[in-house]
Amino acid sequence: MIRRSVTFRLVRAVLALEVALIVGFGLSVYFQTAGNMRRYFDSLLQARADGIALMIDNADGVLRMEKPLRPNTRPASNRNPKELSWVWSDAQAEIEGAPSPRGLKRFRDAAKPPAVGKRVVFDVESRDTKYRAIWSRVVVPPDHPTTAPDAGPREANVLLALSRRAMDDAVADTIEFLLILSGGLLLATGVATVLLVRWGLWPIREAAGEIEAITTANVGLKPVGTPNPPEEIRPFTQALNDMLARLGRAFRQQRDFTANASHELRTPMAVIKSTLQGCLLRPRGEAEYREAFGEVLDDLTRMEQVIDQLLLLAKLDGRVEQNAVQPVDLSDMLTDLAARYQSQADAASVALTPPEVSPAVVSGNAELLELLFSNLLGNAIQHNRPGGSVRLWCGSRDGSAVVEVSDTGPGIPAESLERIFDRFYRADPSRTRRQGNSGTGLGLAIVREIATVHGGTVSAENQPGGGAMFRVRLPLASNTAPATD
């Protein structure tokens, strides 16, 4: 829906902010313009009213205009606003030459009379026309000194009204200009925001097109998106490519695992079938049947071992059962394992040196941890040379429990170091169970999985003097606990 569009939300936010700014700016301009126009109009009224007051003469106590004050008969316009004026005395006597008082009452009733020497400015409407008016009460001194009893200063009223049309039209024109300008700005801003958002999101759309073309066969082989994306979406594209790379590796490992598992199970099945078919071809003696059944039993045992290890890997699945987690002292565990594997080492003519251990307590499943170190110790003995040795070391470094299992065998080929922990991977594929290797290719994969679910790591490296060394790091019990269900 359009309301969920990023473009729509950004455009709405930008336009809302711009509308708020325009309204604030427009109101400021409006009040400033209206105030300036009102002050200008008031100053114009005051000047015109003062001019009319100066035209009043006081001759021996009689007020008259210097010259008749005639109404403005020119057509009203913005430059020539309609004008109304009246002049009268406080004694209500008409002043010679002053305009007719017709219509004066409406204007006089619209404001409170000012004090003598003061003025009042007000708005009034008459005959559908709005006026701005000024009412002044002035004192007119005698034209020349006199001793006449009735002579002296006289008070007069001047009321001048000008049509507000010019002032109102100027304000209206300002408002109209602001509305047109605001509409244009909003339209331009909306279009520019849409274009900018689309341009900014273009790398995401490009990445989306590339993602649509991804299949299980090519996932993770090529990064998606532009080589140098904008800074704002770089973390997203980086995380996406990392996820796709991990997903690609998982798919490839799954394919390899399926193929290898099928091969590991199909081979003994084929051998069993071949052995049984050979037994049915002709009658055989008891010794031959026993030998054939023994081979079948060996192959079935091997299949059972593969299935059990596959089930163990599936059961682990990144978790350890909560009720099986307990403190485990690795030094005691390695000492017990060394004693248990001593006979196997003697049979292989391999010297199993006493473990060099110091207390290292971790939190985990004792059965799984024992399986981890049993696999490493068994591998060290099996892949050693006659007369070689196996060394066990256990201690703590940098807040982690560390266990090292090293041998003096041929070591691991350099190209196999990165894949040695993959499922069904064998550094030397030529070695088969017929050559005395009963391994399934799952032992080191189980080692890595157990280390991972306990929050640790396992690594392999070749020693400078020959042989391989496996190093396991696990969090100490006081630092962290393994992932649990």
VEXSELUM-89371 format. One record per residue (C-alpha): x, y, z; residue in one letter; residue number from 1. Coordinates in steps of 0.2 Angstrom, whole numbers, plus 2048, in hexadecimal, padded with zeros to 3 digits. Each point is the difference from the previous one (the first is absolute). Layout:
BEGIN
   x   y   z nuti rose
   X   Y   Z    A  NUM
...
This chain:
BEGIN
   x   y   z nuti rose
 800 800 800    M    1
 806 812 7FC    I    2
 7FF 805 813    R    3
 80D 7F3 804    R    4
 80B 807 7F2    S    5
 811 807 806    V    6
 7FE 80D 7F2    T    7
 7EE 805 806    F    8
 806 801 812    R    9
 80F 80B 7FC    L   10
 7F6 80C 7F5    V   11
 7F3 801 80D    R   12
 80C 805 80D    A   13
 809 80C 7F5    V   14
 7F0 809 7FB    L   15
 7F9 800 811    A   16
 810 809 806    L   17
 800 80C 7F1    E   18
 7EE 804 803    V   19
 804 804 812    A   20
 80E 80B 7FB    L   21
 7F6 809 7F3    I   22
 7F1 803 80B    V   23
 80C 807 80D    G   24
 809 80B 7F3    F   25
 7EF 805 7F8    G   26
 7F8 805 810    L   27
 810 80A 805    S   28
 800 809 7EF    V   29
 7ED 803 801    Y   30
 800 808 811    F   31
 810 80A 7FB    Q   32
 7F8 806 7F0    T   33
 7EF 804 808    A   34
 809 80A 80E    G   35
 80A 80A 7F4    N   36
 7F1 804 7F5    M   37
 7F6 805 80F    R   38
 80E 80B 807    R   39
 802 808 7EE    Y   40
 7EE 803 7FF    F   41
 7FF 808 811    D   42
 80E 80B 7FD    S   43
 7F7 805 7EF    L   44
 7F0 804 80A    L   45
 809 80A 80D    Q   46
 809 80B 7F3    A   47
 7F0 803 7F7    R   48
 7F6 804 810    A   49
 80E 80C 806    D   50
 800 808 7EF    G   51
 7ED 803 801    I   52
 802 806 812    A   53
 80C 80E 7FA    L   54
 7F3 806 7F4    M   55
 7F4 805 80E    I   56
 800 813 803    D   57
 7FA 808 811    N   58
 7FB 812 7FB    A   59
 7FA 809 810    D   60
 7F9 7F0 807    G   61
 7F8 7FA 7EF    V   62
 807 7F0 7F8    L   63
 800 7FF 7ED    R   64
 80B 7F6 7F4    M   65
 80E 80A 7F7    E   66
 7F8 7F8 7F0    K   67
 7F1 7F5 7FE    P   68
 804 7EE 804    L   69
 7F8 7F6 7F1    R   70
 7FE 7EE 800    P   71
 80C 7F5 7F5    N   72
 7F6 7FD 7F0    T   73
 80D 7F6 7F7    R   74
 7FD 7ED 7FD    P   75
 806 7F6 80E    A   76
 80F 7F5 7FD    S   77
 80F 7F8 809    N   78
 80A 810 7FD    R   79
 7F1 80C 803    N   80
 7F6 7F8 80F    P   81
 7EE 806 803    K   82
 801 80F 80C    E   83
 7F3 807 80C    L   84
 803 80F 80B    S   85
 7F6 80A 80D    W   86
 804 80F 80A    V   87
 7F5 807 80E    W   88
 802 80A 810    S   89
 7FC 7FA 812    D   90
 7F2 80D 801    A   91
 7F8 7F6 7F2    Q   92
 801 80F 7F5    A   93
 803 7FE 7EE    E   94
 811 806 7F9    I   95
 7FF 80A 7F1    E   96
 808 7F7 7F1    G   97
 7FF 7EF 809    A   98
 7F8 7F0 7F7    P   99
 7EE 7FC 804    S  100
 7FD 7F6 810    P  101
 7F6 7F3 7F6    R  102
 806 7EF 805    G  103
 80A 806 80F    L  104
 7F6 7F8 80D    K  105
 805 7EE 7FB    R  106
 812 804 802    F  107
 7FE 80A 810    R  108
 7F7 7F2 808    D  109
 80D 7F3 7FB    A  110
 80D 807 80C    A  111
 801 809 811    K  112
 804 813 7FE    P  113
 812 804 804    P  114
 806 80C 80C    A  115
 805 812 7FB    V  116
 811 7FF 7F7    G  117
 7FF 7ED 7FE    K  118
 7FB 7F5 7F1    R  119
 7F8 7EF 7FE    V  120
 802 7F4 7F1    V  121
 7F3 7F3 7FD    F  122
 7F8 7F5 7F3    D  123
 7EE 802 7FA    V  124
 7F5 7F9 7F2    E  125
 7F3 80B 7F7    S  126
 7F6 7FB 7F0    R  127
 80A 7F0 7FE    D  128
 811 809 800    T  129
 80D 7FE 80D    K  130
 808 810 806    Y  131
 80F 804 80B    R  132
 7FC 810 809    A  133
 808 80D 80C    I  134
 7F7 80C 80B    W  135
 80A 80F 807    S  136
 7FB 80D 80C    R  137
 80A 810 7FE    V  138
 801 811 807    V  139
 800 80E 7F3    V  140
 808 810 807    P  141
 7FA 811 7FA    P  142
 808 806 7EF    D  143
 806 811 809    H  144
 800 807 811    P  145
 7EF 808 805    T  146
 7F7 806 810    T  147
 7EF 7FB 7FA    A  148
 7F6 7F8 80E    P  149
 7FB 7F1 7F5    D  150
 811 7FE 7F8    A  151
 80D 7F3 806    G  152
 805 7EE 7FC    P  153
 7F2 7F5 7F9    R  154
 7FF 7EC 800    E  155
 7FC 7F7 7EF    A  156
 7FE 7EE 7FB    N  157
 808 7F9 7F0    V  158
 7FA 7EE 7FB    L  159
 809 7F9 7F0    L  160
 7FC 7EF 7F9    A  161
 809 7F7 7F2    L  162
 7FB 7F0 7F8    S  163
 809 7F1 805    R  164
 800 7F8 7EF    R  165
 812 804 7FC    A  166
 806 7F9 810    M  167
 7F5 7F0 800    D  168
 805 7FD 7ED    D  169
 812 802 804    A  170
 7FE 7F3 80E    V  171
 7F6 7F5 7F5    A  172
 80D 801 7F2    D  173
 80D 7FA 80D    T  174
 7F6 7F1 805    I  175
 7FC 7FB 7EE    E  176
 813 801 7FC    F  177
 804 7F6 80F    L  178
 7F3 7F3 7FC    L  179
 806 7FE 7EE    I  180
 812 800 806    L  181
 7FC 7F3 80D    S  182
 7F7 7F5 7F4    G  183
 80E 800 7F4    G  184
 80D 7FC 80D    L  185
 7F5 7F2 807    L  186
 7FE 7F9 7EE    L  187
 813 802 7FC    A  188
 805 7F9 811    T  189
 7F4 7F1 7FE    G  190
 807 7FB 7EF    V  191
 812 803 805    A  192
 7FE 7F5 80F    T  193
 7F8 7F2 7F6    V  194
 80E 801 7F4    L  195
 80E 801 80D    L  196
 7F8 7F2 80A    V  197
 7FF 7F5 7F1    R  198
 812 804 7FB    W  199
 806 7FC 812    G  200
 7F7 7F0 801    L  201
 806 7FA 7EE    W  202
 80E 7F5 808    P  203
 7F3 7F7 80A    I  204
 7F5 7FD 7F0    R  205
 80F 7FA 7F7    E  206
 804 7F4 80E    A  207
 7EE 7FA 800    A  208
 801 7FC 7EE    G  209
 811 7F7 802    E  210
 7F8 7F6 80F    I  211
 7F1 7FB 7F5    E  212
 80D 7F7 7F5    A  213
 808 7F6 80E    I  214
 7FD 7EE 801    T  215
 807 7F2 80B    T  216
 80D 7FD 7F3    A  217
 808 811 800    N  218
 7FB 807 811    V  219
 80F 809 808    G  220
 80B 7FF 7F1    L  221
 7FF 812 7FB    K  222
 7FC 80F 80B    P  223
 7F0 80A 7FD    V  224
 7FF 812 7FE    G  225
 80B 80E 7FA    T  226
 813 7FE 804    P  227
 800 811 809    N  228
 7EE 803 807    P  229
 7FB 80F 80A    P  230
 806 802 812    E  231
 7EE 7FE 807    E  232
 7FD 7EF 7F7    I  233
 811 7F9 801    R  234
 7FD 7F7 811    P  235
 7F0 7F8 7F8    F  236
 809 7FA 7F0    T  237
 80F 7FA 80A    Q  238
 7F5 7F6 80C    A  239
 7F5 7F9 7F1    L  240
 810 7FA 7F7    N  241
 807 7F8 810    D  242
 7EF 7F7 802    M  243
 800 7FB 7EE    L  244
 812 7F9 802    A  245
 7FC 7F7 80F    R  246
 7F0 7F9 7F8    L  247
 80A 7FB 7F1    G  248
 80D 7F7 80A    R  249
 7F1 7F7 80A    A  250
 7F8 7FA 7EF    F  251
 811 7FA 7FA    R  252
 803 7F7 810    Q  253
 7EF 7F9 800    Q  254
 803 7F9 7EE    R  255
 811 7F9 805    D  256
 7F9 7F9 80F    F  257
 7F1 7F8 7F7    T  258
 80C 7F9 7F3    A  259
 80D 7FA 80D    N  260
 7F2 7F8 80B    A  261
 7F9 7F7 7F1    S  262
 811 7FA 7FB    H  263
 805 7FA 812    E  264
 7F0 7F7 802    L  265
 7FF 7F9 7EE    R  266
 811 7F9 800    T  267
 7FE 7F4 80F    P  268
 7EF 7FB 7F9    M  269
 808 7FC 7EF    A  270
 80D 7F6 809    V  271
 7F3 7F7 80B    I  272
 7F5 7FC 7F0    K  273
 810 7FA 7F7    S  274
 805 7F5 80E    T  275
 7EF 7F8 802    L  276
 7FE 7FD 7ED    Q  277
 811 7F7 800    G  278
 7FA 7F5 80E    C  279
 7F1 7FB 7F6    L  280
 809 7FC 7F0    L  281
 806 7EF 806    R  282
 801 7F6 810    P  283
 80E 805 80C    R  284
 808 7F9 80F    G  285
 7FD 806 812    E  286
 810 80A 801    A  287
 7FC 809 7F0    E  288
 7EE 804 806    Y  289
 807 806 811    R  290
 80D 80B 7F6    E  291
 7F2 807 7F5    A  292
 7F4 803 80F    F  293
 80E 809 809    G  294
 803 80C 7F2    E  295
 7ED 803 7FF    V  296
 800 804 813    L  297
 80F 80C 7FE    D  298
 7F7 809 7F3    D  299
 7F0 801 80A    L  300
 80A 806 80F    T  301
 808 80E 7F5    R  302
 7EF 805 7FA    M  303
 7F9 800 812    E  304
 80F 80B 805    Q  305
 7FC 80D 7F1    V  306
 7EE 801 805    I  307
 803 802 812    D  308
 80C 80E 7FC    Q  309
 7F4 808 7F4    L  310
 7F3 800 80D    L  311
 80B 808 80D    L  312
 804 80E 7F4    L  313
 7EE 803 7FD    A  314
 7FC 7FF 813    K  315
 80D 80D 804    L  316
 7FA 80D 7F3    D  317
 808 80E 80A    G  318
 7F8 7FC 811    R  319
 805 7F6 810    V  320
 7F2 7F9 80B    E  321
 7FD 80B 80F    Q  322
 800 7F2 80C    N  323
 810 7F9 7FB    A  324
 80A 810 803    V  325
 80C 7FF 80F    Q  326
 811 806 805    P  327
 80E 7F5 7F8    V  328
 812 800 805    D  329
 809 7FD 7F0    L  330
 811 7FB 809    S  331
 7F7 7F1 808    D  332
 7F8 7FB 7F0    M  333
 810 800 7F6    L  334
 809 7F6 80E    T  335
 7F2 7F3 7FF    D  336
 800 7FF 7ED    L  337
 813 7FE 7FF    A  338
 7FF 7F1 80C    A  339
 7F2 7F9 7F6    R  340
 809 802 7EF    Y  341
 811 7F9 807    Q  342
 7FD 7EF 7F9    S  343
 7FB 806 7EF    Q  344
 810 80B 7FF    A  345
 80B 7F1 806    D  346
 7F8 7F5 7F2    A  347
 804 80D 7F3    A  348
 812 802 807    S  349
 7FC 812 804    V  350
 806 808 811    A  351
 7F2 809 809    L  352
 809 80C 80B    T  353
 7F8 805 811    P  354
 7F4 80F 7FD    P  355
 807 811 805    E  356
 7F0 807 808    V  357
 7FB 80E 80C    S  358
 7EE 803 807    P  359
 7F4 806 7F2    A  360
 7EE 7FF 804    V  361
 7F3 803 7F2    V  362
 7ED 7FF 800    S  363
 7F9 7F3 7F5    G  364
 7FB 7EF 7FC    N  365
 80D 7F4 807    A  366
 7FB 7F1 7F4    E  367
 802 80B 7F0    L  368
 810 808 806    L  369
 807 7EF 804    E  370
 7FB 7FB 7EE    L  371
 809 80F 7F9    L  372
 810 7FC 808    F  373
 7FF 7EE 7FD    S  374
 7FE 803 7ED    N  375
 810 80B 801    L  376
 80A 7F4 80A    L  377
 7FB 7F1 7F5    G  378
 804 80A 7F0    N  379
 811 804 808    A  380
 804 7EE 803    I  381
 7F9 7F9 7F0    Q  382
 809 80D 7F5    H  383
 811 7FF 808    N  384
 80F 7F6 7FB    R  385
 807 7F1 809    P  386
 80C 806 80E    G  387
 7F7 811 800    G  388
 7F8 809 80F    S  389
 7F0 809 805    V  390
 800 80F 80B    R  391
 7F1 807 80A    L  392
 801 812 808    W  393
 7F2 809 809    C  394
 7FF 811 809    G  395
 7F8 811 7FF    S  396
 805 80F 7F5    R  397
 7F7 811 7FE    D  398
 7F1 7FA 809    G  399
 7FE 7F0 7F6    S  400
 803 7EE 804    A  401
 80D 7F9 7F3    V  402
 803 7EE 7FC    V  403
 80E 7FB 7F3    E  404
 802 7EF 7F9    V  405
 810 7FE 7F5    S  406
 808 7F1 7F7    D  407
 80F 7FC 7F7    T  408
 7F8 7F8 7F0    G  409
 801 806 7EE    P  410
 7F5 810 804    G  411
 7F2 807 7F5    I  412
 802 805 7EE    P  413
 800 813 7FF    A  414
 7F1 800 7F4    E  415
 7F6 7F5 80C    S  416
 802 80C 810    L  417
 7F0 80A 7FC    E  418
 7F5 7F1 7FC    R  419
 807 7F4 80D    I  420
 7F0 803 80A    F  421
 7F3 7FD 7F2    D  422
 7F5 7F2 801    R  423
 806 7F0 7F7    F  424
 810 809 7FB    Y  425
 810 7F6 800    R  426
 811 807 7FE    A  427
 806 7F0 7F7    D  428
 7F1 7F9 7F6    P  429
 80B 7F1 7FB    S  430
 7FF 7F9 811    R  431
 7F1 7F5 802    T  432
 7FA 7F4 80E    R  433
 808 7F2 7F7    R  434
 811 808 804    Q  435
 7FC 801 812    G  436
 7F7 810 801    N  437
 7EF 7FE 808    S  438
 7FC 812 800    G  439
 7F0 807 7F8    T  440
 806 812 7FD    G  441
 7F4 807 80D    L  442
 80B 800 810    G  443
 808 811 7FD    L  444
 7EF 807 7FB    A  445
 7F9 7FA 810    I  446
 80F 808 809    V  447
 7FD 811 7F9    R  448
 7ED 7FF 803    E  449
 802 7FC 812    I  450
 80D 80E 802    A  451
 7F4 80C 7F8    T  452
 7F1 7FC 80A    V  453
 80A 803 810    H  454
 805 811 7FA    G  455
 812 7FB 7FB    G  456
 80B 7FD 7F1    T  457
 80B 7F2 7F9    V  458
 80F 803 7F4    S  459
 80D 7F5 7F8    A  460
 812 804 7FB    E  461
 810 7F7 7FB    N  462
 80E 801 80C    Q  463
 811 806 7FA    P  464
 809 7F0 806    G  465
 7F3 7F5 7F7    G  466
 7EF 7F9 805    G  467
 7EF 809 803    A  468
 7F9 80A 80F    M  469
 7EE 802 804    F  470
 7FB 80F 80C    R  471
 7EF 801 808    V  472
 7FB 810 809    R  473
 7F1 800 80B    L  474
 7F9 80E 80C    P  475
 804 7FE 812    L  476
 7F1 7FC 80B    A  477
 800 811 808    S  478
 7FF 809 7EF    N  479
 7F2 7F9 7F6    T  480
 7F5 7F0 7FE    A  481
 7FD 7F6 7F0    P  482
 7F0 803 7F6    A  483
 7F2 7F5 807    T  484
 7EE 7FB 7FB    D  485
